[in-house]
């Protein structure tokens, strides 16, 4: 045998028996490792395996092996469910301004009997409500305007100025009996201030709050 043949014979085994990495090999964790990864107790992890929410099995020695893919899928599902739960648990905040004492009493009484998941704050003065906006900003503002037209125009202008200060615009609904009271931003641009015909009533408010909840769930 020549020197070249001898060298080939020595090198061939290392080439033939060189391990080849298998792609996409599934990874598995022990119960304790899965528990640490999920932040759960080992007992709860075992229950999740028994219920089929995690994929796993027992070795001959009685030890569980849990699929890493199923653990990651469970984490993704849990985050999504938690996000939806948090979103649904946060009540939208609506500030309602009513200058009529009689209507205010009717609305507050009706709201106390409703089970609509909305946090409603009542004010009997537009000025007080505007001051409150600086410290506790609601998601929406509803103003029943029964004051003289000149004062209604000033209220509308004050709200437009508030929305133009650089922050995200506040959604506002103004209820008035004035037919031609319009937001100056309504022409040529999308205005967050909506002017609608009155009068305001508990029936209207119930429908409005129901719509608020529906829009928050989309």
Buried (B, 14 or more C-beta within 10 A) or exposed (E): EEEEEEEEEEEEEEEEEEEEEEEEEEEBBBBEBBBEBBEBEBEEBBEBBEEEBBBBEEEEEEEBBBBBEBBEBBEEEBEEEEEEEEEEEEBBBBBBBBBBEEBBEBBBEBBEEBEBBBEBBBBEEBEEBBEBBEEEBBBBBBBBBBEEEEEBEEBBEEBBEBBEEEEEBBBBBBBBEBEEBEBEBEEEEEBBBEBEEBEBBBEBBBEBBEEBBEEBEE
